[in-house]
Amino acid sequence: MLTATPLHPRLLPAGLLAFAVVLSACEPSVRVEAPRDPITINLNVRLDADVRVRLEESAREDIQSNPDIF
């Protein structure tokens, strides 16, 4: 039968210290920085959709008022 040998009382704190040093060396670093270029938001899509809806409504009204246009 195998028996575990007890650790020397001075080895346990040294082992824990070595483990803590190795663990802290592997800690990732995270940096939060502001972007160098300004942030731009392009709102032309919404404006384009609004213009298309207005043109479709106008075209529908013109076709209804002039059925012989086409």
N, C-alpha and C positions, 0 to 999 in steps of 0.2 A: 504494500500500500504506500502511496505517495504522501508525504507530509510537507506542509508549507513551512519554510523556515521564516522565523520572525525577522522583520527588518530592524536594522540598528536604529535606535531612537534618534540619532543625529542625521540619518539619511532621509527621513521623511520630510523634515522642513526644507532641506536642501533640494530634494526632488520636487517639492511643491514650488519652490522659488524658481527652479529651472523651468518647470512647466509654465509658470506665469510669464517668464521672460519670453519664452518661445511663442506663447499665445499672444502676447502683446505685440510682438514683432510682426505677426501675420494680420494684425488689425487693419482693415481697409480705411482709407481716408476719403472723406467726402467734402467737396468744396462747393460752395454756393457763390456764384459770381454773376454780376449783371452782364447782359450781352453788350458787346462793343458796338454793334449796329443797332439802330433804332428798330423797334417792332412796328411793322406796317400791317394794317388790316385793309384788305381790298373789299370794298362794298359795291363794286360795279355790278356784281351778279344780281343783287336785289333790285337795283335800278333798272337793269336790262329786262328783268322779268316784269316789272311794273310797266315799262314802256310797251312791251309786247302785248300785255293784257289790254292796255288802252287802245293800241292799234287794232287788235282783234275786235274789240267792241265797236270801234269806229267803222271798221270794214263791214261788220255784220249789219250795222245800222244803214250804211250806204247801200248794201246789197238789198236790204228789205225795202228801202225807199225807192230804189231803181232796179226792179227785177230784170230788166232787159239789158243790163250793163254787160253781161257776158254772152 
